C-alpha cells in the first residue's frame, strides 16, 4: 500500500503494488482531499481512512474503504 500526492493539485490517494510488479501501481482511492491512514479492522481485510480539505475538518469516511491484498 502506497500513499501518493500530486505536486500540482495537492490531491492525495492510495495505491497498491508489489515489489515484483513491472507496471504502474493500481489506484485504489484518489481525490481532492488529504487522505490519511487511520487504522485497520481486526476481523476483516479493510482499511479506514480520514479525509479533509482546506475548508472542512478531518472526518472518517466509510465510503472510502479499500480491501487490501495480503
C-alpha positions, -999 to +999 in steps of 0.1 A: +000+000+000+014+034-010+002+069-004+007+094-032+003+132-036+001+153-067+026+182-066+004+202-090-031+199-073-022+185-039-047+157-044-038+126-025-047+089-025-037+053-021-022+028-045-015-009-044+015-026-059+040-054-052+078-055-053+077-079-082+053-057-103+066-043-135+037-020-143+022+011-127+006+007-093-032+002-091-051+033-079-074+025-050-085+059-039-078+094-053-094+128-048-090+165-040-087+158-002-059+149+021-064+112+028-046+096+057-045+061+070-064+058+103-064+021+111-072-015+101-101-038+111-091-067+133-115-092+119-116-081+082-092-070+054-104-034+055-086-001+059-101+030+075-090+064+062-097+100+071-102+128+046-100+166+049-100+197+027-088+232+035-124+242+040-136+212+061-125+194+092-110+159+092-136+132+091-138+094+089-153+083+056-168+049+055-173+051+017-135+054+013-127+018+025-104-003+004-098-040+007-060-047+007-044-078-005-023-098+020 
